[in-house]
């Protein structure tokens, strides 16, 4: 009954709504990482650019998602991408 009411109200199933929200969230985090990595933005600027009001909340969530806080993650990515020197 609730499932039908939800679908009638939103013209989508709950699963479709969840998938769309997840897709937007992934795109948001990918954009944040791109800004940090390729645009050399600091975490605060990137946080505001992708819609966060709290840079500290952004950093906490970034660390949970990518396994390290923004600065450490981006530094690590740059080191991995750098050509080896002999």
PDB file of N, CA, C and O in Angstrom:
ATOM      1  N   UNK A   1       0.819  -1.199   0.000  1.00  0.00           N
ATOM      2  CA  UNK A   1       0.000   0.000   0.000  1.00  0.00           C
ATOM      3  C   UNK A   1       0.871   1.276   0.000  1.00  0.00           C
ATOM      4  O   UNK A   1       0.663   2.171  -0.819  1.00  0.00           O
ATOM      5  N   UNK A   2       1.837   1.348   0.917  1.00  0.00           N
ATOM      6  CA  UNK A   2       2.703   2.529   0.974  1.00  0.00           C
ATOM      7  C   UNK A   2       3.508   2.680  -0.311  1.00  0.00           C
ATOM      8  O   UNK A   2       3.712   3.786  -0.812  1.00  0.00           O
ATOM      9  N   UNK A   3       3.963   1.529  -0.835  1.00  0.00           N
ATOM     10  CA  UNK A   3       4.761   1.544  -2.062  1.00  0.00           C
ATOM     11  C   UNK A   3       3.964   2.164  -3.205  1.00  0.00           C
ATOM     12  O   UNK A   3       4.499   2.973  -3.964  1.00  0.00           O
ATOM     13  N   UNK A   4       2.697   1.795  -3.333  1.00  0.00           N
ATOM     14  CA  UNK A   4       1.840   2.344  -4.389  1.00  0.00           C
ATOM     15  C   UNK A   4       1.613   3.836  -4.172  1.00  0.00           C
ATOM     16  O   UNK A   4       1.651   4.619  -5.121  1.00  0.00           O
ATOM     17  N   UNK A   5       1.382   4.221  -2.939  1.00  0.00           N
ATOM     18  CA  UNK A   5       1.152   5.638  -2.636  1.00  0.00           C
ATOM     19  C   UNK A   5       2.389   6.468  -2.966  1.00  0.00           C
ATOM     20  O   UNK A   5       2.282   7.563  -3.518  1.00  0.00           O
ATOM     21  N   UNK A   6       3.569   5.936  -2.624  1.00  0.00           N
ATOM     22  CA  UNK A   6       4.811   6.634  -2.936  1.00  0.00           C
ATOM     23  C   UNK A   6       4.964   6.784  -4.441  1.00  0.00           C
ATOM     24  O   UNK A   6       5.276   7.863  -4.944  1.00  0.00           O
ATOM     25  N   UNK A   7       4.739   5.690  -5.148  1.00  0.00           N
ATOM     26  CA  UNK A   7       4.908   5.718  -6.594  1.00  0.00           C
ATOM     27  C   UNK A   7       3.911   6.680  -7.234  1.00  0.00           C
ATOM     28  O   UNK A   7       4.254   7.393  -8.177  1.00  0.00           O
ATOM     29  N   UNK A   8       2.682   6.704  -6.729  1.00  0.00           N
ATOM     30  CA  UNK A   8       1.683   7.639  -7.253  1.00  0.00           C
ATOM     31  C   UNK A   8       2.100   9.077  -6.985  1.00  0.00           C
ATOM     32  O   UNK A   8       1.984   9.936  -7.859  1.00  0.00           O
ATOM     33  N   UNK A   9       2.582   9.335  -5.783  1.00  0.00           N
ATOM     34  CA  UNK A   9       2.942  10.700  -5.402  1.00  0.00           C
ATOM     35  C   UNK A   9       4.165  11.191  -6.172  1.00  0.00           C
ATOM     36  O   UNK A   9       4.229  12.359  -6.554  1.00  0.00           O
ATOM     37  N   UNK A  10       5.133  10.309  -6.401  1.00  0.00           N
ATOM     38  CA  UNK A  10       6.397  10.737  -6.999  1.00  0.00           C
ATOM     39  C   UNK A  10       6.623  10.208  -8.411  1.00  0.00           C
ATOM     40  O   UNK A  10       7.625  10.539  -9.045  1.00  0.00           O
ATOM     41  N   UNK A  11       5.712   9.400  -8.897  1.00  0.00           N
ATOM     42  CA  UNK A  11       5.794   8.803 -10.234  1.00  0.00           C
ATOM     43  C   UNK A  11       7.042   7.947 -10.424  1.00  0.00           C
ATOM     44  O   UNK A  11       7.400   7.636 -11.560  1.00  0.00           O
ATOM     45  N   UNK A  12       7.698   7.569  -9.362  1.00  0.00           N
ATOM     46  CA  UNK A  12       8.860   6.685  -9.373  1.00  0.00           C
ATOM     47  C   UNK A  12       8.760   5.767  -8.174  1.00  0.00           C
ATOM     48  O   UNK A  12       8.094   6.092  -7.191  1.00  0.00           O
ATOM     49  N   UNK A  13       9.414   4.627  -8.248  1.00  0.00           N
ATOM     50  CA  UNK A  13       9.484   3.763  -7.074  1.00  0.00           C
ATOM     51  C   UNK A  13      10.535   4.320  -6.127  1.00  0.00           C
ATOM     52  O   UNK A  13      11.349   5.156  -6.519  1.00  0.00           O
ATOM     53  N   UNK A  14      10.519   3.866  -4.901  1.00  0.00           N
ATOM     54  CA  UNK A  14      11.526   4.280  -3.926  1.00  0.00           C
ATOM     55  C   UNK A  14      12.922   3.929  -4.394  1.00  0.00           C
ATOM     56  O   UNK A  14      13.857   4.703  -4.187  1.00  0.00           O
ATOM     57  N   UNK A  15      13.080   2.766  -5.024  1.00  0.00           N
ATOM     58  CA  UNK A  15      14.384   2.339  -5.524  1.00  0.00           C
ATOM     59  C   UNK A  15      14.884   3.271  -6.620  1.00  0.00           C
ATOM     60  O   UNK A  15      16.070   3.601  -6.658  1.00  0.00           O
ATOM     61  N   UNK A  16      13.997   3.697  -7.507  1.00  0.00           N
ATOM     62  CA  UNK A  16      14.390   4.627  -8.570  1.00  0.00           C
ATOM     63  C   UNK A  16      14.831   5.964  -7.994  1.00  0.00           C
ATOM     64  O   UNK A  16      15.801   6.558  -8.464  1.00  0.00           O
ATOM     65  N   UNK A  17      14.125   6.433  -6.982  1.00  0.00           N
ATOM     66  CA  UNK A  17      14.483   7.692  -6.322  1.00  0.00           C
ATOM     67  C   UNK A  17      15.835   7.546  -5.638  1.00  0.00           C
ATOM     68  O   UNK A  17      16.670   8.447  -5.722  1.00  0.00           O
ATOM     69  N   UNK A  18      16.062   6.419  -4.959  1.00  0.00           N
ATOM     70  CA  UNK A  18      17.335   6.183  -4.277  1.00  0.00           C
ATOM     71  C   UNK A  18      18.481   6.105  -5.278  1.00  0.00           C
ATOM     72  O   UNK A  18      19.552   6.659  -5.030  1.00  0.00           O
ATOM     73  N   UNK A  19      18.274   5.428  -6.401  1.00  0.00           N
ATOM     74  CA  UNK A  19      19.319   5.338  -7.428  1.00  0.00           C
ATOM     75  C   UNK A  19      19.677   6.713  -7.977  1.00  0.00           C
ATOM     76  O   UNK A  19      20.851   7.017  -8.184  1.00  0.00           O
ATOM     77  N   UNK A  20      18.682   7.526  -8.207  1.00  0.00           N
ATOM     78  CA  UNK A  20      18.936   8.870  -8.727  1.00  0.00           C
ATOM     79  C   UNK A  20      19.723   9.699  -7.710  1.00  0.00           C
ATOM     80  O   UNK A  20      20.660  10.409  -8.075  1.00  0.00           O
ATOM     81  N   UNK A  21      19.342   9.606  -6.440  1.00  0.00           N
ATOM     82  CA  UNK A  21      20.049  10.346  -5.391  1.00  0.00           C
ATOM     83  C   UNK A  21      21.488   9.868  -5.265  1.00  0.00           C
ATOM     84  O   UNK A  21      22.398  10.679  -5.093  1.00  0.00           O
ATOM     85  N   UNK A  22      21.704   8.559  -5.351  1.00  0.00           N
ATOM     86  CA  UNK A  22      23.055   8.015  -5.281  1.00  0.00           C
ATOM     87  C   UNK A  22      23.893   8.505  -6.458  1.00  0.00           C
ATOM     88  O   UNK A  22      25.056   8.869  -6.283  1.00  0.00           O
ATOM     89  N   UNK A  23      23.322   8.515  -7.628  1.00  0.00           N
ATOM     90  CA  UNK A  23      24.031   9.000  -8.811  1.00  0.00           C
ATOM     91  C   UNK A  23      24.456  10.445  -8.660  1.00  0.00           C
ATOM     92  O   UNK A  23      25.571  10.809  -9.032  1.00  0.00           O
ATOM     93  N   UNK A  24      23.576  11.272  -8.116  1.00  0.00           N
ATOM     94  CA  UNK A  24      23.914  12.684  -7.898  1.00  0.00           C
ATOM     95  C   UNK A  24      25.010  12.826  -6.853  1.00  0.00           C
ATOM     96  O   UNK A  24      25.894  13.674  -6.978  1.00  0.00           O
ATOM     97  N   UNK A  25      24.947  11.987  -5.816  1.00  0.00           N
ATOM     98  CA  UNK A  25      25.949  12.039  -4.758  1.00  0.00           C
ATOM     99  C   UNK A  25      27.318  11.642  -5.294  1.00  0.00           C
ATOM    100  O   UNK A  25      28.317  12.289  -4.982  1.00  0.00           O
ATOM    101  N   UNK A  26      27.372  10.589  -6.095  1.00  0.00           N
ATOM    102  CA  UNK A  26      28.641  10.148  -6.676  1.00  0.00           C
ATOM    103  C   UNK A  26      29.209  11.237  -7.579  1.00  0.00           C
ATOM    104  O   UNK A  26      30.408  11.512  -7.547  1.00  0.00           O
ATOM    105  N   UNK A  27      28.361  11.844  -8.371  1.00  0.00           N
ATOM    106  CA  UNK A  27      28.811  12.923  -9.257  1.00  0.00           C
ATOM    107  C   UNK A  27      29.360  14.096  -8.446  1.00  0.00           C
ATOM    108  O   UNK A  27      30.354  14.711  -8.832  1.00  0.00           O
ATOM    109  N   UNK A  28      28.721  14.400  -7.337  1.00  0.00           N
ATOM    110  CA  UNK A  28      29.155  15.500  -6.471  1.00  0.00           C
ATOM    111  C   UNK A  28      30.547  15.224  -5.898  1.00  0.00           C
ATOM    112  O   UNK A  28      31.403  16.108  -5.887  1.00  0.00           O
ATOM    113  N   UNK A  29      30.772  13.985  -5.418  1.00  0.00           N
ATOM    114  CA  UNK A  29      32.080  13.635  -4.855  1.00  0.00           C
ATOM    115  C   UNK A  29      33.153  13.577  -5.924  1.00  0.00           C
ATOM    116  O   UNK A  29      34.289  13.984  -5.681  1.00  0.00           O
ATOM    117  N   UNK A  30      32.815  13.082  -7.097  1.00  0.00           N
ATOM    118  CA  UNK A  30      33.790  13.076  -8.195  1.00  0.00           C
ATOM    119  C   UNK A  30      34.175  14.493  -8.594  1.00  0.00           C
ATOM    120  O   UNK A  30      35.340  14.764  -8.886  1.00  0.00           O
ATOM    121  N   UNK A  31      33.209  15.388  -8.607  1.00  0.00           N
ATOM    122  CA  UNK A  31      33.500  16.788  -8.921  1.00  0.00           C
ATOM    123  C   UNK A  31      34.390  17.408  -7.847  1.00  0.00           C
ATOM    124  O   UNK A  31      35.324  18.142  -8.168  1.00  0.00           O
ATOM    125  N   UNK A  32      34.113  17.122  -6.586  1.00  0.00           N
ATOM    126  CA  UNK A  32      34.947  17.653  -5.499  1.00  0.00           C
ATOM    127  C   UNK A  32      36.385  17.172  -5.649  1.00  0.00           C
ATOM    128  O   UNK A  32      37.326  17.957  -5.521  1.00  0.00           O
ATOM    129  N   UNK A  33      36.550  15.888  -5.918  1.00  0.00           N
ATOM    130  CA  UNK A  33      37.904  15.337  -6.075  1.00  0.00           C
ATOM    131  C   UNK A  33      38.596  15.946  -7.292  1.00  0.00           C
ATOM    132  O   UNK A  33      39.793  16.227  -7.247  1.00  0.00           O
ATOM    133  N   UNK A  34      37.858  16.150  -8.365  1.00  0.00           N
ATOM    134  CA  UNK A  34      38.429  16.775  -9.568  1.00  0.00           C
ATOM    135  C   UNK A  34      38.901  18.202  -9.266  1.00  0.00           C
ATOM    136  O   UNK A  34      39.987  18.606  -9.682  1.00  0.00           O
ATOM    137  N   UNK A  35      38.080  18.953  -8.544  1.00  0.00           N
ATOM    138  CA  UNK A  35      38.456  20.327  -8.189  1.00  0.00           C
ATOM    139  C   UNK A  35      39.743  20.352  -7.369  1.00  0.00           C
ATOM    140  O   UNK A  35      40.613  21.195  -7.585  1.00  0.00           O
ATOM    141  N   UNK A  36      39.852  19.430  -6.436  1.00  0.00           N
ATOM    142  CA  UNK A  36      41.049  19.359  -5.602  1.00  0.00           C
ATOM    143  C   UNK A  36      42.271  18.951  -6.416  1.00  0.00           C
ATOM    144  O   UNK A  36      43.356  19.507  -6.247  1.00  0.00           O
ATOM    145  N   UNK A  37      42.086  17.989  -7.285  1.00  0.00           N
ATOM    146  CA  UNK A  37      43.217  17.411  -8.013  1.00  0.00           C
ATOM    147  C   UNK A  37      43.648  18.234  -9.217  1.00  0.00           C
ATOM    148  O   UNK A  37      44.840  18.479  -9.404  1.00  0.00           O
ATOM    149  N   UNK A  38      42.705  18.656 -10.026  1.00  0.00           N
ATOM    150  CA  UNK A  38      43.081  19.314 -11.281  1.00  0.00           C
ATOM    151  C   UNK A  38      42.972  20.831 -11.256  1.00  0.00           C
ATOM    152  O   UNK A  38      43.638  21.517 -12.031  1.00  0.00           O
ATOM    153  N   UNK A  39      42.145  21.350 -10.378  1.00  0.00           N
ATOM    154  CA  UNK A  39      42.001  22.813 -10.284  1.00  0.00           C
ATOM    155  C   UNK A  39      42.798  23.382  -9.114  1.00  0.00           C
ATOM    156  O   UNK A  39      42.811  24.592  -8.886  1.00  0.00           O
ATOM    157  N   UNK A  40      43.462  22.491  -8.377  1.00  0.00           N
ATOM    158  CA  UNK A  40      44.290  22.882  -7.227  1.00  0.00           C
ATOM    159  C   UNK A  40      43.536  23.706  -6.187  1.00  0.00           C
ATOM    160  O   UNK A  40      44.114  24.578  -5.539  1.00  0.00           O
ATOM    161  N   UNK A  41      42.264  23.431  -6.034  1.00  0.00           N
ATOM    162  CA  UNK A  41      41.493  24.138  -5.010  1.00  0.00           C
ATOM    163  C   UNK A  41      41.773  23.522  -3.645  1.00  0.00           C
ATOM    164  O   UNK A  41      42.079  22.335  -3.538  1.00  0.00           O
ATOM    165  N   UNK A  42      41.666  24.338  -2.613  1.00  0.00           N
ATOM    166  CA  UNK A  42      41.779  23.787  -1.272  1.00  0.00           C
ATOM    167  C   UNK A  42      40.445  23.150  -0.888  1.00  0.00           C
ATOM    168  O   UNK A  42      39.436  23.348  -1.564  1.00  0.00           O
ATOM    169  N   UNK A  43      40.451  22.391   0.194  1.00  0.00           N
ATOM    170  CA  UNK A  43      39.265  21.638   0.589  1.00  0.00           C
ATOM    171  C   UNK A  43      38.077  22.554   0.896  1.00  0.00           C
ATOM    172  O   UNK A  43      36.939  22.219   0.569  1.00  0.00           O
ATOM    173  N   UNK A  44      38.328  23.685   1.510  1.00  0.00           N
ATOM    174  CA  UNK A  44      37.239  24.607   1.843  1.00  0.00           C
ATOM    175  C   UNK A  44      36.561  25.126   0.585  1.00  0.00           C
ATOM    176  O   UNK A  44      35.332  25.147   0.505  1.00  0.00           O
ATOM    177  N   UNK A  45      37.341  25.539  -0.387  1.00  0.00           N
ATOM    178  CA  UNK A  45      36.782  26.058  -1.635  1.00  0.00           C
ATOM    179  C   UNK A  45      36.018  24.970  -2.377  1.00  0.00           C
ATOM    180  O   UNK A  45      34.914  25.205  -2.868  1.00  0.00           O
ATOM    181  N   UNK A  46      36.609  23.774  -2.459  1.00  0.00           N
ATOM    182  CA  UNK A  46      35.933  22.657  -3.130  1.00  0.00           C
ATOM    183  C   UNK A  46      34.629  22.308  -2.416  1.00  0.00           C
ATOM    184  O   UNK A  46      33.621  22.021  -3.062  1.00  0.00           O
ATOM    185  N   UNK A  47      34.650  22.334  -1.099  1.00  0.00           N
ATOM    186  CA  UNK A  47      33.441  22.032  -0.323  1.00  0.00           C
ATOM    187  C   UNK A  47      32.309  22.990  -0.693  1.00  0.00           C
ATOM    188  O   UNK A  47      31.187  22.559  -0.960  1.00  0.00           O
ATOM    189  N   UNK A  48      32.603  24.270  -0.709  1.00  0.00           N
ATOM    190  CA  UNK A  48      31.577  25.256  -1.066  1.00  0.00           C
ATOM    191  C   UNK A  48      31.127  25.085  -2.519  1.00  0.00           C
ATOM    192  O   UNK A  48      29.945  25.235  -2.830  1.00  0.00           O
ATOM    193  N   UNK A  49      32.074  24.772  -3.402  1.00  0.00           N
ATOM    194  CA  UNK A  49      31.747  24.606  -4.828  1.00  0.00           C
ATOM    195  C   UNK A  49      30.744  23.486  -5.067  1.00  0.00           C
ATOM    196  O   UNK A  49      29.897  23.586  -5.955  1.00  0.00           O
ATOM    197  N   UNK A  50      30.836  22.411  -4.271  1.00  0.00           N
ATOM    198  CA  UNK A  50      29.922  21.281  -4.480  1.00  0.00           C
ATOM    199  C   UNK A  50      28.714  21.322  -3.553  1.00  0.00           C
ATOM    200  O   UNK A  50      27.940  20.368  -3.484  1.00  0.00           O
ATOM    201  N   UNK A  51      28.558  22.444  -2.838  1.00  0.00           N
ATOM    202  CA  UNK A  51      27.325  22.647  -2.080  1.00  0.00           C
ATOM    203  C   UNK A  51      27.371  22.391  -0.592  1.00  0.00           C
ATOM    204  O   UNK A  51      26.330  22.409   0.064  1.00  0.00           O
ATOM    205  N   UNK A  52      28.547  22.153  -0.039  1.00  0.00           N
ATOM    206  CA  UNK A  52      28.640  21.977   1.417  1.00  0.00           C
ATOM    207  C   UNK A  52      28.695  23.336   2.088  1.00  0.00           C
ATOM    208  O   UNK A  52      29.313  24.269   1.574  1.00  0.00           O
ATOM    209  N   UNK A  53      28.055  23.443   3.224  1.00  0.00           N
ATOM    210  CA  UNK A  53      28.118  24.673   4.013  1.00  0.00           C
ATOM    211  C   UNK A  53      29.178  24.571   5.093  1.00  0.00           C
ATOM    212  O   UNK A  53      29.631  25.585   5.623  1.00  0.00           O
ATOM    213  N   UNK A  54      29.574  23.347   5.422  1.00  0.00           N
ATOM    214  CA  UNK A  54      30.555  23.122   6.476  1.00  0.00           C
ATOM    215  C   UNK A  54      31.781  22.403   5.915  1.00  0.00           C
ATOM    216  O   UNK A  54      31.702  21.222   5.575  1.00  0.00           O
ATOM    217  N   UNK A  55      32.912  23.100   5.815  1.00  0.00           N
ATOM    218  CA  UNK A  55      34.132  22.451   5.334  1.00  0.00           C
ATOM    219  C   UNK A  55      34.569  21.269   6.202  1.00  0.00           C
ATOM    220  O   UNK A  55      35.109  20.291   5.686  1.00  0.00           O
ATOM    221  N   UNK A  56      34.339  21.353   7.516  1.00  0.00           N
ATOM    222  CA  UNK A  56      34.738  20.239   8.384  1.00  0.00           C
ATOM    223  C   UNK A  56      33.870  19.005   8.124  1.00  0.00           C
ATOM    224  O   UNK A  56      34.373  17.882   8.146  1.00  0.00           O
ATOM    225  N   UNK A  57      32.587  19.201   7.882  1.00  0.00           N
ATOM    226  CA  UNK A  57      31.707  18.083   7.540  1.00  0.00           C
ATOM    227  C   UNK A  57      32.132  17.484   6.194  1.00  0.00           C
ATOM    228  O   UNK A  57      32.152  16.263   6.036  1.00  0.00           O
ATOM    229  N   UNK A  58      32.462  18.321   5.250  1.00  0.00           N
ATOM    230  CA  UNK A  58      32.951  17.873   3.946  1.00  0.00           C
ATOM    231  C   UNK A  58      34.197  17.005   4.119  1.00  0.00           C
ATOM    232  O   UNK A  58      34.283  15.923   3.539  1.00  0.00           O
ATOM    233  N   UNK A  59      35.155  17.470   4.909  1.00  0.00           N
ATOM    234  CA  UNK A  59      36.398  16.720   5.117  1.00  0.00           C
ATOM    235  C   UNK A  59      36.144  15.378   5.788  1.00  0.00           C
ATOM    236  O   UNK A  59      36.753  14.376   5.414  1.00  0.00           O
ATOM    237  N   UNK A  60      35.256  15.346   6.770  1.00  0.00           N
ATOM    238  CA  UNK A  60      34.921  14.080   7.438  1.00  0.00           C
ATOM    239  C   UNK A  60      34.311  13.089   6.453  1.00  0.00           C
ATOM    240  O   UNK A  60      34.723  11.931   6.395  1.00  0.00           O
ATOM    241  N   UNK A  61      33.337  13.542   5.686  1.00  0.00           N
ATOM    242  CA  UNK A  61      32.668  12.663   4.738  1.00  0.00           C
ATOM    243  C   UNK A  61      33.604  12.256   3.601  1.00  0.00           C
ATOM    244  O   UNK A  61      33.545  11.121   3.127  1.00  0.00           O
ATOM    245  N   UNK A  62      34.451  13.156   3.168  1.00  0.00           N
ATOM    246  CA  UNK A  62      35.436  12.852   2.132  1.00  0.00           C
ATOM    247  C   UNK A  62      36.349  11.721   2.610  1.00  0.00           C
ATOM    248  O   UNK A  62      36.607  10.764   1.881  1.00  0.00           O
ATOM    249  N   UNK A  63      36.826  11.848   3.835  1.00  0.00           N
ATOM    250  CA  UNK A  63      37.702  10.825   4.405  1.00  0.00           C
ATOM    251  C   UNK A  63      37.027   9.473   4.506  1.00  0.00           C
ATOM    252  O   UNK A  63      37.655   8.445   4.251  1.00  0.00           O
ATOM    253  N   UNK A  64      35.761   9.460   4.873  1.00  0.00           N
ATOM    254  CA  UNK A  64      35.022   8.192   4.939  1.00  0.00           C
ATOM    255  C   UNK A  64      34.896   7.561   3.562  1.00  0.00           C
ATOM    256  O   UNK A  64      35.024   6.345   3.419  1.00  0.00           O
ATOM    257  N   UNK A  65      34.650   8.370   2.562  1.00  0.00           N
ATOM    258  CA  UNK A  65      34.434   7.861   1.210  1.00  0.00           C
ATOM    259  C   UNK A  65      35.732   7.433   0.535  1.00  0.00           C
ATOM    260  O   UNK A  65      35.792   6.358  -0.061  1.00  0.00           O
ATOM    261  N   UNK A  66      36.767   8.260   0.620  1.00  0.00           N
ATOM    262  CA  UNK A  66      38.003   8.002  -0.110  1.00  0.00           C
ATOM    263  C   UNK A  66      39.120   7.404   0.742  1.00  0.00           C
ATOM    264  O   UNK A  66      40.186   7.080   0.219  1.00  0.00           O
ATOM    265  N   UNK A  67      38.891   7.254   2.042  1.00  0.00           N
ATOM    266  CA  UNK A  67      39.875   6.592   2.899  1.00  0.00           C
ATOM    267  C   UNK A  67      40.933   7.490   3.494  1.00  0.00           C
ATOM    268  O   UNK A  67      41.787   7.023   4.248  1.00  0.00           O
ATOM    269  N   UNK A  68      40.896   8.763   3.175  1.00  0.00           N
ATOM    270  CA  UNK A  68      41.860   9.727   3.718  1.00  0.00           C
ATOM    271  C   UNK A  68      41.264  11.130   3.568  1.00  0.00           C
ATOM    272  O   UNK A  68      40.448  11.369   2.678  1.00  0.00           O
ATOM    273  N   UNK A  69      41.674  12.052   4.440  1.00  0.00           N
ATOM    274  CA  UNK A  69      41.200  13.433   4.296  1.00  0.00           C
ATOM    275  C   UNK A  69      41.649  14.016   2.952  1.00  0.00           C
ATOM    276  O   UNK A  69      42.575  13.495   2.330  1.00  0.00           O
ATOM    277  N   UNK A  70      41.006  15.080   2.507  1.00  0.00           N
ATOM    278  CA  UNK A  70      41.287  15.620   1.173  1.00  0.00           C
ATOM    279  C   UNK A  70      42.762  15.857   0.858  1.00  0.00           C
ATOM    280  O   UNK A  70      43.239  15.394  -0.178  1.00  0.00           O
ATOM    281  N   UNK A  71      43.488  16.552   1.703  1.00  0.00           N
ATOM    282  CA  UNK A  71      44.881  16.878   1.399  1.00  0.00           C
ATOM    283  C   UNK A  71      45.725  15.611   1.260  1.00  0.00           C
ATOM    284  O   UNK A  71      46.513  15.491   0.321  1.00  0.00           O
ATOM    285  N   UNK A  72      45.565  14.672   2.185  1.00  0.00           N
ATOM    286  CA  UNK A  72      46.351  13.439   2.126  1.00  0.00           C
ATOM    287  C   UNK A  72      45.976  12.611   0.896  1.00  0.00           C
ATOM    288  O   UNK A  72      46.851  12.039   0.246  1.00  0.00           O
ATOM    289  N   UNK A  73      44.691  12.543   0.575  1.00  0.00           N
ATOM    290  CA  UNK A  73      44.239  11.790  -0.590  1.00  0.00           C
ATOM    291  C   UNK A  73      44.811  12.375  -1.876  1.00  0.00           C
ATOM    292  O   UNK A  73      45.336  11.641  -2.713  1.00  0.00           O
ATOM    293  N   UNK A  74      44.712  13.684  -2.035  1.00  0.00           N
ATOM    294  CA  UNK A  74      45.183  14.331  -3.260  1.00  0.00           C
ATOM    295  C   UNK A  74      46.701  14.218  -3.376  1.00  0.00           C
ATOM    296  O   UNK A  74      47.222  13.986  -4.467  1.00  0.00           O
ATOM    297  N   UNK A  75      47.409  14.378  -2.268  1.00  0.00           N
ATOM    298  CA  UNK A  75      48.864  14.211  -2.279  1.00  0.00           C
ATOM    299  C   UNK A  75      49.230  12.802  -2.718  1.00  0.00           C
ATOM    300  O   UNK A  75      50.139  12.615  -3.527  1.00  0.00           O
ATOM    301  N   UNK A  76      48.535  11.829  -2.195  1.00  0.00           N
ATOM    302  CA  UNK A  76      48.782  10.433  -2.556  1.00  0.00           C
ATOM    303  C   UNK A  76      48.506  10.179  -4.042  1.00  0.00           C
ATOM    304  O   UNK A  76      49.285   9.505  -4.717  1.00  0.00           O
ATOM    305  N   UNK A  77      47.395  10.721  -4.544  1.00  0.00           N
ATOM    306  CA  UNK A  77      47.071  10.557  -5.964  1.00  0.00           C
ATOM    307  C   UNK A  77      48.139  11.181  -6.853  1.00  0.00           C
ATOM    308  O   UNK A  77      48.512  10.611  -7.878  1.00  0.00           O
ATOM    309  N   UNK A  78      48.626  12.342  -6.463  1.00  0.00           N
ATOM    310  CA  UNK A  78      49.669  13.012  -7.247  1.00  0.00           C
ATOM    311  C   UNK A  78      50.964  12.233  -7.232  1.00  0.00           C
ATOM    312  O   UNK A  78      51.649  12.154  -8.252  1.00  0.00           O
ATOM    313  N   UNK A  79      51.310  11.657  -6.098  1.00  0.00           N
ATOM    314  CA  UNK A  79      52.535  10.853  -6.000  1.00  0.00           C
ATOM    315  C   UNK A  79      52.419   9.600  -6.870  1.00  0.00           C
ATOM    316  O   UNK A  79      53.384   9.204  -7.522  1.00  0.00           O
ATOM    317  N   UNK A  80      51.259   8.988  -6.878  1.00  0.00           N
ATOM    318  CA  UNK A  80      51.061   7.783  -7.691  1.00  0.00           C
ATOM    319  C   UNK A  80      51.124   8.110  -9.180  1.00  0.00           C
ATOM    320  O   UNK A  80      51.564   7.279  -9.975  1.00  0.00           O
ATOM    321  N   UNK A  81      50.693   9.301  -9.567  1.00  0.00           N
ATOM    322  CA  UNK A  81      50.658   9.692 -10.965  1.00  0.00           C
ATOM    323  C   UNK A  81      52.000  10.226 -11.464  1.00  0.00           C
ATOM    324  O   UNK A  81      52.249  10.264 -12.668  1.00  0.00           O
ATOM    325  N   UNK A  82      52.855  10.635 -10.540  1.00  0.00           N
ATOM    326  CA  UNK A  82      54.141  11.220 -10.936  1.00  0.00           C
ATOM    327  C   UNK A  82      55.045  10.150 -11.540  1.00  0.00           C
ATOM    328  O   UNK A  82      55.105   9.026 -11.043  1.00  0.00           O
ATOM    329  N   UNK A  83      55.752  10.508 -12.620  1.00  0.00           N
ATOM    330  CA  UNK A  83      56.684   9.543 -13.199  1.00  0.00           C
ATOM    331  C   UNK A  83      57.857   9.297 -12.247  1.00  0.00           C
ATOM    332  O   UNK A  83      58.293  10.195 -11.527  1.00  0.00           O
ATOM    333  N   UNK A  84      58.347   8.074 -12.262  1.00  0.00           N
ATOM    334  CA  UNK A  84      59.486   7.749 -11.398  1.00  0.00           C
ATOM    335  C   UNK A  84      60.749   8.375 -11.954  1.00  0.00           C
ATOM    336  O   UNK A  84      60.950   8.433 -13.167  1.00  0.00           O
ATOM    337  N   UNK A  85      61.582   8.834 -11.065  1.00  0.00           N
ATOM    338  CA  UNK A  85      62.868   9.433 -11.468  1.00  0.00           C
ATOM    339  C   UNK A  85      63.989   8.489 -11.069  1.00  0.00           C
ATOM    340  O   UNK A  85      63.948   7.864 -10.010  1.00  0.00           O
ATOM    341  N   UNK A  86      64.963   8.398 -11.911  1.00  0.00           N
ATOM    342  CA  UNK A  86      66.106   7.526 -11.597  1.00  0.00           C
ATOM    343  C   UNK A  86      67.287   8.312 -11.144  1.00  0.00           C
ATOM    344  O   UNK A  86      68.332   7.735 -10.840  1.00  0.00           O
TER     345      UNK A  86
END
